[in-house]
Amino acid sequence: MRAKSGDHLVIMGHVVNEHGRDGEIIEVLGEDGQPPYRVRWSDDGHETLVFPGADAKVEHKSERKHQPAGS
């Protein structure tokens, strides 16, 4: 997994009807784009240090579809 600042980290929900989480990667702390990442979560604005697991994926800024505000 490799990312740059501005990419988004998406973590899938684990149970039925559980929404996943999405956040902007604001800092890459590993070498060569690898984790850990400092992420600002879109649902509550909090920033956390994340070591993503197998349930996570990076959506690169250049590939990410434009998301309307509030979605």
mmJSON file of the N, C-alpha and C atoms, coordinates in Angstrom:
{"data_MODEL":{"atom_site":{
"group_PDB":["ATOM","ATOM","ATOM","ATOM","ATOM","ATOM","ATOM","ATOM","ATOM","ATOM","ATOM","ATOM","ATOM","ATOM","ATOM","ATOM","ATOM","ATOM","ATOM","ATOM","ATOM","ATOM","ATOM","ATOM","ATOM","ATOM","ATOM","ATOM","ATOM","ATOM","ATOM","ATOM","ATOM","ATOM","ATOM","ATOM","ATOM","ATOM","ATOM","ATOM","ATOM","ATOM","ATOM","ATOM","ATOM","ATOM","ATOM","ATOM","ATOM","ATOM","ATOM","ATOM","ATOM","ATOM","ATOM","ATOM","ATOM","ATOM","ATOM","ATOM","ATOM","ATOM","ATOM","ATOM","ATOM","ATOM","ATOM","ATOM","ATOM","ATOM","ATOM","ATOM","ATOM","ATOM","ATOM","ATOM","ATOM","ATOM","ATOM","ATOM","ATOM","ATOM","ATOM","ATOM","ATOM","ATOM","ATOM","ATOM","ATOM","ATOM","ATOM","ATOM","ATOM","ATOM","ATOM","ATOM","ATOM","ATOM","ATOM","ATOM","ATOM","ATOM","ATOM","ATOM","ATOM","ATOM","ATOM","ATOM","ATOM","ATOM","ATOM","ATOM","ATOM","ATOM","ATOM","ATOM","ATOM","ATOM","ATOM","ATOM","ATOM","ATOM","ATOM","ATOM","ATOM","ATOM","ATOM","ATOM","ATOM","ATOM","ATOM","ATOM","ATOM","ATOM","ATOM","ATOM","ATOM","ATOM","ATOM","ATOM","ATOM","ATOM","ATOM","ATOM","ATOM","ATOM","ATOM","ATOM","ATOM","ATOM","ATOM","ATOM","ATOM","ATOM","ATOM","ATOM","ATOM","ATOM","ATOM","ATOM","ATOM","ATOM","ATOM","ATOM","ATOM","ATOM","ATOM","ATOM","ATOM","ATOM","ATOM","ATOM","ATOM","ATOM","ATOM","ATOM","ATOM","ATOM","ATOM","ATOM","ATOM","ATOM","ATOM","ATOM","ATOM","ATOM","ATOM","ATOM","ATOM","ATOM","ATOM","ATOM","ATOM","ATOM","ATOM","ATOM","ATOM","ATOM","ATOM","ATOM","ATOM","ATOM","ATOM","ATOM","ATOM","ATOM","ATOM","ATOM","ATOM","ATOM","ATOM","ATOM","ATOM"],
"id":[1,2,3,4,5,6,7,8,9,10,11,12,13,14,15,16,17,18,19,20,21,22,23,24,25,26,27,28,29,30,31,32,33,34,35,36,37,38,39,40,41,42,43,44,45,46,47,48,49,50,51,52,53,54,55,56,57,58,59,60,61,62,63,64,65,66,67,68,69,70,71,72,73,74,75,76,77,78,79,80,81,82,83,84,85,86,87,88,89,90,91,92,93,94,95,96,97,98,99,100,101,102,103,104,105,106,107,108,109,110,111,112,113,114,115,116,117,118,119,120,121,122,123,124,125,126,127,128,129,130,131,132,133,134,135,136,137,138,139,140,141,142,143,144,145,146,147,148,149,150,151,152,153,154,155,156,157,158,159,160,161,162,163,164,165,166,167,168,169,170,171,172,173,174,175,176,177,178,179,180,181,182,183,184,185,186,187,188,189,190,191,192,193,194,195,196,197,198,199,200,201,202,203,204,205,206,207,208,209,210,211,212,213],
"type_symbol":["N","C","C","N","C","C","N","C","C","N","C","C","N","C","C","N","C","C","N","C","C","N","C","C","N","C","C","N","C","C","N","C","C","N","C","C","N","C","C","N","C","C","N","C","C","N","C","C","N","C","C","N","C","C","N","C","C","N","C","C","N","C","C","N","C","C","N","C","C","N","C","C","N","C","C","N","C","C","N","C","C","N","C","C","N","C","C","N","C","C","N","C","C","N","C","C","N","C","C","N","C","C","N","C","C","N","C","C","N","C","C","N","C","C","N","C","C","N","C","C","N","C","C","N","C","C","N","C","C","N","C","C","N","C","C","N","C","C","N","C","C","N","C","C","N","C","C","N","C","C","N","C","C","N","C","C","N","C","C","N","C","C","N","C","C","N","C","C","N","C","C","N","C","C","N","C","C","N","C","C","N","C","C","N","C","C","N","C","C","N","C","C","N","C","C","N","C","C","N","C","C","N","C","C","N","C","C","N","C","C","N","C","C"],
"label_atom_id":["N","CA","C","N","CA","C","N","CA","C","N","CA","C","N","CA","C","N","CA","C","N","CA","C","N","CA","C","N","CA","C","N","CA","C","N","CA","C","N","CA","C","N","CA","C","N","CA","C","N","CA","C","N","CA","C","N","CA","C","N","CA","C","N","CA","C","N","CA","C","N","CA","C","N","CA","C","N","CA","C","N","CA","C","N","CA","C","N","CA","C","N","CA","C","N","CA","C","N","CA","C","N","CA","C","N","CA","C","N","CA","C","N","CA","C","N","CA","C","N","CA","C","N","CA","C","N","CA","C","N","CA","C","N","CA","C","N","CA","C","N","CA","C","N","CA","C","N","CA","C","N","CA","C","N","CA","C","N","CA","C","N","CA","C","N","CA","C","N","CA","C","N","CA","C","N","CA","C","N","CA","C","N","CA","C","N","CA","C","N","CA","C","N","CA","C","N","CA","C","N","CA","C","N","CA","C","N","CA","C","N","CA","C","N","CA","C","N","CA","C","N","CA","C","N","CA","C","N","CA","C","N","CA","C","N","CA","C","N","CA","C","N","CA","C","N","CA","C"],
"label_alt_id":[null,null,null,null,null,null,null,null,null,null,null,null,null,null,null,null,null,null,null,null,null,null,null,null,null,null,null,null,null,null,null,null,null,null,null,null,null,null,null,null,null,null,null,null,null,null,null,null,null,null,null,null,null,null,null,null,null,null,null,null,null,null,null,null,null,null,null,null,null,null,null,null,null,null,null,null,null,null,null,null,null,null,null,null,null,null,null,null,null,null,null,null,null,null,null,null,null,null,null,null,null,null,null,null,null,null,null,null,null,null,null,null,null,null,null,null,null,null,null,null,null,null,null,null,null,null,null,null,null,null,null,null,null,null,null,null,null,null,null,null,null,null,null,null,null,null,null,null,null,null,null,null,null,null,null,null,null,null,null,null,null,null,null,null,null,null,null,null,null,null,null,null,null,null,null,null,null,null,null,null,null,null,null,null,null,null,null,null,null,null,null,null,null,null,null,null,null,null,null,null,null,null,null,null,null,null,null,null,null,null,null,null,null],
"label_comp_id":["MET","MET","MET","ARG","ARG","ARG","ALA","ALA","ALA","LYS","LYS","LYS","SER","SER","SER","GLY","GLY","GLY","ASP","ASP","ASP","HIS","HIS","HIS","LEU","LEU","LEU","VAL","VAL","VAL","ILE","ILE","ILE","MET","MET","MET","GLY","GLY","GLY","HIS","HIS","HIS","VAL","VAL","VAL","VAL","VAL","VAL","ASN","ASN","ASN","GLU","GLU","GLU","HIS","HIS","HIS","GLY","GLY","GLY","ARG","ARG","ARG","ASP","ASP","ASP","GLY","GLY","GLY","GLU","GLU","GLU","ILE","ILE","ILE","ILE","ILE","ILE","GLU","GLU","GLU","VAL","VAL","VAL","LEU","LEU","LEU","GLY","GLY","GLY","GLU","GLU","GLU","ASP","ASP","ASP","GLY","GLY","GLY","GLN","GLN","GLN","PRO","PRO","PRO","PRO","PRO","PRO","TYR","TYR","TYR","ARG","ARG","ARG","VAL","VAL","VAL","ARG","ARG","ARG","TRP","TRP","TRP","SER","SER","SER","ASP","ASP","ASP","ASP","ASP","ASP","GLY","GLY","GLY","HIS","HIS","HIS","GLU","GLU","GLU","THR","THR","THR","LEU","LEU","LEU","VAL","VAL","VAL","PHE","PHE","PHE","PRO","PRO","PRO","GLY","GLY","GLY","ALA","ALA","ALA","ASP","ASP","ASP","ALA","ALA","ALA","LYS","LYS","LYS","VAL","VAL","VAL","GLU","GLU","GLU","HIS","HIS","HIS","LYS","LYS","LYS","SER","SER","SER","GLU","GLU","GLU","ARG","ARG","ARG","LYS","LYS","LYS","HIS","HIS","HIS","GLN","GLN","GLN","PRO","PRO","PRO","ALA","ALA","ALA","GLY","GLY","GLY","SER","SER","SER"],
"label_asym_id":["A","A","A","A","A","A","A","A","A","A","A","A","A","A","A","A","A","A","A","A","A","A","A","A","A","A","A","A","A","A","A","A","A","A","A","A","A","A","A","A","A","A","A","A","A","A","A","A","A","A","A","A","A","A","A","A","A","A","A","A","A","A","A","A","A","A","A","A","A","A","A","A","A","A","A","A","A","A","A","A","A","A","A","A","A","A","A","A","A","A","A","A","A","A","A","A","A","A","A","A","A","A","A","A","A","A","A","A","A","A","A","A","A","A","A","A","A","A","A","A","A","A","A","A","A","A","A","A","A","A","A","A","A","A","A","A","A","A","A","A","A","A","A","A","A","A","A","A","A","A","A","A","A","A","A","A","A","A","A","A","A","A","A","A","A","A","A","A","A","A","A","A","A","A","A","A","A","A","A","A","A","A","A","A","A","A","A","A","A","A","A","A","A","A","A","A","A","A","A","A","A","A","A","A","A","A","A","A","A","A","A","A","A"],
"label_entity_id":["1","1","1","1","1","1","1","1","1","1","1","1","1","1","1","1","1","1","1","1","1","1","1","1","1","1","1","1","1","1","1","1","1","1","1","1","1","1","1","1","1","1","1","1","1","1","1","1","1","1","1","1","1","1","1","1","1","1","1","1","1","1","1","1","1","1","1","1","1","1","1","1","1","1","1","1","1","1","1","1","1","1","1","1","1","1","1","1","1","1","1","1","1","1","1","1","1","1","1","1","1","1","1","1","1","1","1","1","1","1","1","1","1","1","1","1","1","1","1","1","1","1","1","1","1","1","1","1","1","1","1","1","1","1","1","1","1","1","1","1","1","1","1","1","1","1","1","1","1","1","1","1","1","1","1","1","1","1","1","1","1","1","1","1","1","1","1","1","1","1","1","1","1","1","1","1","1","1","1","1","1","1","1","1","1","1","1","1","1","1","1","1","1","1","1","1","1","1","1","1","1","1","1","1","1","1","1","1","1","1","1","1","1"],
"label_seq_id":[1,1,1,2,2,2,3,3,3,4,4,4,5,5,5,6,6,6,7,7,7,8,8,8,9,9,9,10,10,10,11,11,11,12,12,12,13,13,13,14,14,14,15,15,15,16,16,16,17,17,17,18,18,18,19,19,19,20,20,20,21,21,21,22,22,22,23,23,23,24,24,24,25,25,25,26,26,26,27,27,27,28,28,28,29,29,29,30,30,30,31,31,31,32,32,32,33,33,33,34,34,34,35,35,35,36,36,36,37,37,37,38,38,38,39,39,39,40,40,40,41,41,41,42,42,42,43,43,43,44,44,44,45,45,45,46,46,46,47,47,47,48,48,48,49,49,49,50,50,50,51,51,51,52,52,52,53,53,53,54,54,54,55,55,55,56,56,56,57,57,57,58,58,58,59,59,59,60,60,60,61,61,61,62,62,62,63,63,63,64,64,64,65,65,65,66,66,66,67,67,67,68,68,68,69,69,69,70,70,70,71,71,71],
"pdbx_PDB_ins_code":[null,null,null,null,null,null,null,null,null,null,null,null,null,null,null,null,null,null,null,null,null,null,null,null,null,null,null,null,null,null,null,null,null,null,null,null,null,null,null,null,null,null,null,null,null,null,null,null,null,null,null,null,null,null,null,null,null,null,null,null,null,null,null,null,null,null,null,null,null,null,null,null,null,null,null,null,null,null,null,null,null,null,null,null,null,null,null,null,null,null,null,null,null,null,null,null,null,null,null,null,null,null,null,null,null,null,null,null,null,null,null,null,null,null,null,null,null,null,null,null,null,null,null,null,null,null,null,null,null,null,null,null,null,null,null,null,null,null,null,null,null,null,null,null,null,null,null,null,null,null,null,null,null,null,null,null,null,null,null,null,null,null,null,null,null,null,null,null,null,null,null,null,null,null,null,null,null,null,null,null,null,null,null,null,null,null,null,null,null,null,null,null,null,null,null,null,null,null,null,null,null,null,null,null,null,null,null,null,null,null,null,null,null],
"Cartn_x":[0.856,0.0,0.907,0.634,1.4,0.428,0.754,-0.121,0.71,0.047,0.611,-0.388,0.092,-0.821,-1.855,-3.11,-4.198,-4.971,-4.364,-5.098,-6.099,-7.016,-8.002,-7.829,-8.019,-8.011,-9.452,-9.842,-11.2,-11.117,-11.861,-11.92,-13.337,-13.451,-14.751,-15.439,-16.795,-17.553,-17.368,-17.503,-17.241,-18.481,-19.621,-20.858,-21.952,-23.047,-24.164,-24.671,-24.947,-25.461,-24.445,-23.196,-22.171,-21.498,-21.473,-20.821,-19.316,-18.592,-17.149,-16.741,-15.446,-14.929,-14.052,-14.019,-13.245,-12.555,-11.297,-10.589,-9.463,-9.105,-7.995,-6.679,-5.725,-4.391,-3.697,-3.388,-2.778,-1.277,-0.791,0.652,1.011,2.069,2.591,3.85,3.856,4.957,5.914,5.503,6.371,7.245,8.201,9.091,8.403,8.687,8.213,6.69,5.954,4.498,3.801,4.55,3.952,3.453,2.542,2.017,3.119,2.801,1.491,1.152,-0.158,-0.675,-1.398,-1.284,-2.129,-3.332,-4.527,-5.759,-6.744,-7.382,-8.487,-9.773,-10.56,-11.768,-12.877,-13.534,-14.564,-15.845,-16.095,-17.348,-17.332,-16.15,-16.136,-14.985,-14.102,-13.018,-11.832,-11.92,-10.806,-9.622,-8.442,-7.219,-6.657,-6.273,-5.692,-4.524,-3.68,-2.579,-3.098,-2.953,-3.554,-2.498,-2.547,-1.791,-2.843,-3.144,-4.264,-4.078,-5.214,-5.233,-5.717,-6.041,-6.478,-7.836,-8.579,-9.9,-9.848,-8.656,-8.487,-7.918,-8.242,-7.648,-7.38,-6.422,-6.087,-6.731,-7.437,-7.944,-7.05,-6.275,-5.328,-6.07,-5.536,-6.159,-6.462,-5.544,-5.716,-6.81,-7.152,-8.148,-9.514,-9.552,-10.765,-11.796,-13.01,-14.105,-14.512,-14.935,-15.369,-16.573,-16.49,-17.576,-18.278,-19.585,-20.312,-20.177,-20.19,-20.098,-21.232,-20.896,-21.899,-22.178,-21.443,-21.718,-20.631],
"Cartn_y":[-1.164,0.0,1.233,2.102,3.355,4.506,5.631,6.801,8.064,9.169,10.508,11.363,12.462,13.414,13.843,13.902,14.256,13.054,11.861,10.635,10.37,9.431,9.07,7.624,7.376,6.034,5.633,4.477,3.97,2.644,2.553,1.318,0.784,-0.474,-1.097,-1.387,-1.376,-1.774,-3.269,-3.685,-5.075,-5.927,-5.307,-6.047,-5.439,-6.171,-5.709,-4.371,-3.463,-2.117,-1.206,-1.616,-0.738,-0.018,1.293,2.082,2.043,2.113,2.209,3.627,3.84,5.183,5.644,6.946,7.569,8.779,8.934,10.103,10.507,11.768,12.285,12.016,11.482,11.28,12.634,13.134,14.453,14.382,13.191,13.026,11.552,11.286,9.933,9.836,8.905,8.812,7.662,6.736,5.63,6.014,5.168,5.408,5.038,5.79,5.492,5.338,6.177,6.196,5.124,4.395,3.318,3.827,3.06,3.455,3.541,4.236,4.754,6.076,6.391,7.624,8.423,9.748,10.615,10.937,10.623,10.726,11.654,12.521,13.36,12.713,12.173,11.439,12.386,12.025,12.896,12.908,11.869,11.835,12.71,12.94,13.748,14.76,14.763,15.735,15.447,14.372,14.029,13.516,13.727,13.227,12.106,11.013,9.879,9.314,8.594,7.866,6.474,6.048,4.793,3.868,2.618,1.527,0.653,0.891,0.217,-1.301,-1.998,-3.446,-3.876,-5.153,-5.727,-5.195,-4.581,-4.053,-2.619,-2.127,-0.732,-0.658,0.447,0.704,2.195,2.518,3.906,4.289,5.405,5.991,7.179,7.058,8.114,9.348,10.491,11.777,11.888,11.431,11.537,10.615,9.56,8.587,8.786,9.548,9.694,10.51,10.001,10.713,11.882,12.966,14.144,13.77,14.03,13.764,15.07,15.144,16.368,16.629,17.884,18.255,17.599,17.077,16.475,15.02,14.384,12.967,12.108],
"Cartn_z":[0.0,0.0,0.0,-0.952,-1.058,-1.266,-0.663,-0.756,-0.707,-1.048,-0.94,-0.175,0.368,0.992,-0.046,0.363,-0.539,-1.045,-0.98,-1.311,-0.192,-0.434,0.575,0.991,2.283,2.826,3.055,2.53,2.676,3.422,4.516,5.294,5.192,4.784,4.576,5.914,5.924,7.105,7.354,8.606,8.964,9.159,9.39,9.597,8.72,8.554,7.741,8.272,7.383,7.675,8.356,8.471,9.017,7.859,7.946,6.912,7.12,6.037,6.131,6.496,6.581,6.873,5.726,5.545,4.492,5.084,4.757,5.251,4.329,4.409,3.609,4.324,3.587,4.126,4.109,5.294,5.376,5.607,5.997,6.177,6.032,5.299,5.131,5.98,6.94,7.884,7.584,6.72,6.337,5.157,4.874,3.737,2.427,1.382,0.036,-0.036,0.712,0.646,1.457,2.247,3.026,4.377,5.018,6.33,7.368,8.465,8.889,8.222,8.284,7.708,8.79,8.708,9.528,8.645,9.155,8.373,9.069,8.276,8.764,8.246,9.177,8.813,8.357,7.267,6.695,7.527,8.333,9.091,10.331,10.926,12.139,12.213,11.215,11.167,12.077,12.86,13.741,12.936,13.484,12.865,13.718,13.071,13.783,12.993,13.684,13.074,12.757,11.494,11.052,10.449,10.891,10.286,9.601,8.305,7.648,7.58,7.698,7.575,6.196,6.088,4.814,4.36,5.271,4.943,4.417,4.159,3.728,2.314,1.643,0.327,0.203,-0.64,-0.929,-2.25,-2.257,-3.498,-3.786,-4.843,-5.182,-5.659,-5.283,-5.612,-7.099,-7.939,-9.386,-9.922,-9.18,-9.629,-8.974,-7.907,-7.122,-7.879,-7.917,-8.552,-7.668,-8.3,-7.551,-6.693,-5.395,-4.46,-4.13,-4.323,-3.954,-2.463,-2.08,-0.67,0.109,1.292,2.158,1.88,0.961,0.72,1.291],
"occupancy":[1.0,1.0,1.0,1.0,1.0,1.0,1.0,1.0,1.0,1.0,1.0,1.0,1.0,1.0,1.0,1.0,1.0,1.0,1.0,1.0,1.0,1.0,1.0,1.0,1.0,1.0,1.0,1.0,1.0,1.0,1.0,1.0,1.0,1.0,1.0,1.0,1.0,1.0,1.0,1.0,1.0,1.0,1.0,1.0,1.0,1.0,1.0,1.0,1.0,1.0,1.0,1.0,1.0,1.0,1.0,1.0,1.0,1.0,1.0,1.0,1.0,1.0,1.0,1.0,1.0,1.0,1.0,1.0,1.0,1.0,1.0,1.0,1.0,1.0,1.0,1.0,1.0,1.0,1.0,1.0,1.0,1.0,1.0,1.0,1.0,1.0,1.0,1.0,1.0,1.0,1.0,1.0,1.0,1.0,1.0,1.0,1.0,1.0,1.0,1.0,1.0,1.0,1.0,1.0,1.0,1.0,1.0,1.0,1.0,1.0,1.0,1.0,1.0,1.0,1.0,1.0,1.0,1.0,1.0,1.0,1.0,1.0,1.0,1.0,1.0,1.0,1.0,1.0,1.0,1.0,1.0,1.0,1.0,1.0,1.0,1.0,1.0,1.0,1.0,1.0,1.0,1.0,1.0,1.0,1.0,1.0,1.0,1.0,1.0,1.0,1.0,1.0,1.0,1.0,1.0,1.0,1.0,1.0,1.0,1.0,1.0,1.0,1.0,1.0,1.0,1.0,1.0,1.0,1.0,1.0,1.0,1.0,1.0,1.0,1.0,1.0,1.0,1.0,1.0,1.0,1.0,1.0,1.0,1.0,1.0,1.0,1.0,1.0,1.0,1.0,1.0,1.0,1.0,1.0,1.0,1.0,1.0,1.0,1.0,1.0,1.0,1.0,1.0,1.0,1.0,1.0,1.0,1.0,1.0,1.0,1.0,1.0,1.0],
"B_iso_or_equiv":[0.0,0.0,0.0,0.0,0.0,0.0,0.0,0.0,0.0,0.0,0.0,0.0,0.0,0.0,0.0,0.0,0.0,0.0,0.0,0.0,0.0,0.0,0.0,0.0,0.0,0.0,0.0,0.0,0.0,0.0,0.0,0.0,0.0,0.0,0.0,0.0,0.0,0.0,0.0,0.0,0.0,0.0,0.0,0.0,0.0,0.0,0.0,0.0,0.0,0.0,0.0,0.0,0.0,0.0,0.0,0.0,0.0,0.0,0.0,0.0,0.0,0.0,0.0,0.0,0.0,0.0,0.0,0.0,0.0,0.0,0.0,0.0,0.0,0.0,0.0,0.0,0.0,0.0,0.0,0.0,0.0,0.0,0.0,0.0,0.0,0.0,0.0,0.0,0.0,0.0,0.0,0.0,0.0,0.0,0.0,0.0,0.0,0.0,0.0,0.0,0.0,0.0,0.0,0.0,0.0,0.0,0.0,0.0,0.0,0.0,0.0,0.0,0.0,0.0,0.0,0.0,0.0,0.0,0.0,0.0,0.0,0.0,0.0,0.0,0.0,0.0,0.0,0.0,0.0,0.0,0.0,0.0,0.0,0.0,0.0,0.0,0.0,0.0,0.0,0.0,0.0,0.0,0.0,0.0,0.0,0.0,0.0,0.0,0.0,0.0,0.0,0.0,0.0,0.0,0.0,0.0,0.0,0.0,0.0,0.0,0.0,0.0,0.0,0.0,0.0,0.0,0.0,0.0,0.0,0.0,0.0,0.0,0.0,0.0,0.0,0.0,0.0,0.0,0.0,0.0,0.0,0.0,0.0,0.0,0.0,0.0,0.0,0.0,0.0,0.0,0.0,0.0,0.0,0.0,0.0,0.0,0.0,0.0,0.0,0.0,0.0,0.0,0.0,0.0,0.0,0.0,0.0,0.0,0.0,0.0,0.0,0.0,0.0],
"pdbx_formal_charge":[null,null,null,null,null,null,null,null,null,null,null,null,null,null,null,null,null,null,null,null,null,null,null,null,null,null,null,null,null,null,null,null,null,null,null,null,null,null,null,null,null,null,null,null,null,null,null,null,null,null,null,null,null,null,null,null,null,null,null,null,null,null,null,null,null,null,null,null,null,null,null,null,null,null,null,null,null,null,null,null,null,null,null,null,null,null,null,null,null,null,null,null,null,null,null,null,null,null,null,null,null,null,null,null,null,null,null,null,null,null,null,null,null,null,null,null,null,null,null,null,null,null,null,null,null,null,null,null,null,null,null,null,null,null,null,null,null,null,null,null,null,null,null,null,null,null,null,null,null,null,null,null,null,null,null,null,null,null,null,null,null,null,null,null,null,null,null,null,null,null,null,null,null,null,null,null,null,null,null,null,null,null,null,null,null,null,null,null,null,null,null,null,null,null,null,null,null,null,null,null,null,null,null,null,null,null,null,null,null,null,null,null,null],
"auth_seq_id":[1,1,1,2,2,2,3,3,3,4,4,4,5,5,5,6,6,6,7,7,7,8,8,8,9,9,9,10,10,10,11,11,11,12,12,12,13,13,13,14,14,14,15,15,15,16,16,16,17,17,17,18,18,18,19,19,19,20,20,20,21,21,21,22,22,22,23,23,23,24,24,24,25,25,25,26,26,26,27,27,27,28,28,28,29,29,29,30,30,30,31,31,31,32,32,32,33,33,33,34,34,34,35,35,35,36,36,36,37,37,37,38,38,38,39,39,39,40,40,40,41,41,41,42,42,42,43,43,43,44,44,44,45,45,45,46,46,46,47,47,47,48,48,48,49,49,49,50,50,50,51,51,51,52,52,52,53,53,53,54,54,54,55,55,55,56,56,56,57,57,57,58,58,58,59,59,59,60,60,60,61,61,61,62,62,62,63,63,63,64,64,64,65,65,65,66,66,66,67,67,67,68,68,68,69,69,69,70,70,70,71,71,71],
"auth_comp_id":["MET","MET","MET","ARG","ARG","ARG","ALA","ALA","ALA","LYS","LYS","LYS","SER","SER","SER","GLY","GLY","GLY","ASP","ASP","ASP","HIS","HIS","HIS","LEU","LEU","LEU","VAL","VAL","VAL","ILE","ILE","ILE","MET","MET","MET","GLY","GLY","GLY","HIS","HIS","HIS","VAL","VAL","VAL","VAL","VAL","VAL","ASN","ASN","ASN","GLU","GLU","GLU","HIS","HIS","HIS","GLY","GLY","GLY","ARG","ARG","ARG","ASP","ASP","ASP","GLY","GLY","GLY","GLU","GLU","GLU","ILE","ILE","ILE","ILE","ILE","ILE","GLU","GLU","GLU","VAL","VAL","VAL","LEU","LEU","LEU","GLY","GLY","GLY","GLU","GLU","GLU","ASP","ASP","ASP","GLY","GLY","GLY","GLN","GLN","GLN","PRO","PRO","PRO","PRO","PRO","PRO","TYR","TYR","TYR","ARG","ARG","ARG","VAL","VAL","VAL","ARG","ARG","ARG","TRP","TRP","TRP","SER","SER","SER","ASP","ASP","ASP","ASP","ASP","ASP","GLY","GLY","GLY","HIS","HIS","HIS","GLU","GLU","GLU","THR","THR","THR","LEU","LEU","LEU","VAL","VAL","VAL","PHE","PHE","PHE","PRO","PRO","PRO","GLY","GLY","GLY","ALA","ALA","ALA","ASP","ASP","ASP","ALA","ALA","ALA","LYS","LYS","LYS","VAL","VAL","VAL","GLU","GLU","GLU","HIS","HIS","HIS","LYS","LYS","LYS","SER","SER","SER","GLU","GLU","GLU","ARG","ARG","ARG","LYS","LYS","LYS","HIS","HIS","HIS","GLN","GLN","GLN","PRO","PRO","PRO","ALA","ALA","ALA","GLY","GLY","GLY","SER","SER","SER"],
"auth_asym_id":["A","A","A","A","A","A","A","A","A","A","A","A","A","A","A","A","A","A","A","A","A","A","A","A","A","A","A","A","A","A","A","A","A","A","A","A","A","A","A","A","A","A","A","A","A","A","A","A","A","A","A","A","A","A","A","A","A","A","A","A","A","A","A","A","A","A","A","A","A","A","A","A","A","A","A","A","A","A","A","A","A","A","A","A","A","A","A","A","A","A","A","A","A","A","A","A","A","A","A","A","A","A","A","A","A","A","A","A","A","A","A","A","A","A","A","A","A","A","A","A","A","A","A","A","A","A","A","A","A","A","A","A","A","A","A","A","A","A","A","A","A","A","A","A","A","A","A","A","A","A","A","A","A","A","A","A","A","A","A","A","A","A","A","A","A","A","A","A","A","A","A","A","A","A","A","A","A","A","A","A","A","A","A","A","A","A","A","A","A","A","A","A","A","A","A","A","A","A","A","A","A","A","A","A","A","A","A","A","A","A","A","A","A"],
"auth_atom_id":["N","CA","C","N","CA","C","N","CA","C","N","CA","C","N","CA","C","N","CA","C","N","CA","C","N","CA","C","N","CA","C","N","CA","C","N","CA","C","N","CA","C","N","CA","C","N","CA","C","N","CA","C","N","CA","C","N","CA","C","N","CA","C","N","CA","C","N","CA","C","N","CA","C","N","CA","C","N","CA","C","N","CA","C","N","CA","C","N","CA","C","N","CA","C","N","CA","C","N","CA","C","N","CA","C","N","CA","C","N","CA","C","N","CA","C","N","CA","C","N","CA","C","N","CA","C","N","CA","C","N","CA","C","N","CA","C","N","CA","C","N","CA","C","N","CA","C","N","CA","C","N","CA","C","N","CA","C","N","CA","C","N","CA","C","N","CA","C","N","CA","C","N","CA","C","N","CA","C","N","CA","C","N","CA","C","N","CA","C","N","CA","C","N","CA","C","N","CA","C","N","CA","C","N","CA","C","N","CA","C","N","CA","C","N","CA","C","N","CA","C","N","CA","C","N","CA","C","N","CA","C","N","CA","C","N","CA","C","N","CA","C","N","CA","C","N","CA","C"],
"pdbx_PDB_model_num":[1,1,1,1,1,1,1,1,1,1,1,1,1,1,1,1,1,1,1,1,1,1,1,1,1,1,1,1,1,1,1,1,1,1,1,1,1,1,1,1,1,1,1,1,1,1,1,1,1,1,1,1,1,1,1,1,1,1,1,1,1,1,1,1,1,1,1,1,1,1,1,1,1,1,1,1,1,1,1,1,1,1,1,1,1,1,1,1,1,1,1,1,1,1,1,1,1,1,1,1,1,1,1,1,1,1,1,1,1,1,1,1,1,1,1,1,1,1,1,1,1,1,1,1,1,1,1,1,1,1,1,1,1,1,1,1,1,1,1,1,1,1,1,1,1,1,1,1,1,1,1,1,1,1,1,1,1,1,1,1,1,1,1,1,1,1,1,1,1,1,1,1,1,1,1,1,1,1,1,1,1,1,1,1,1,1,1,1,1,1,1,1,1,1,1,1,1,1,1,1,1,1,1,1,1,1,1,1,1,1,1,1,1]
}}}
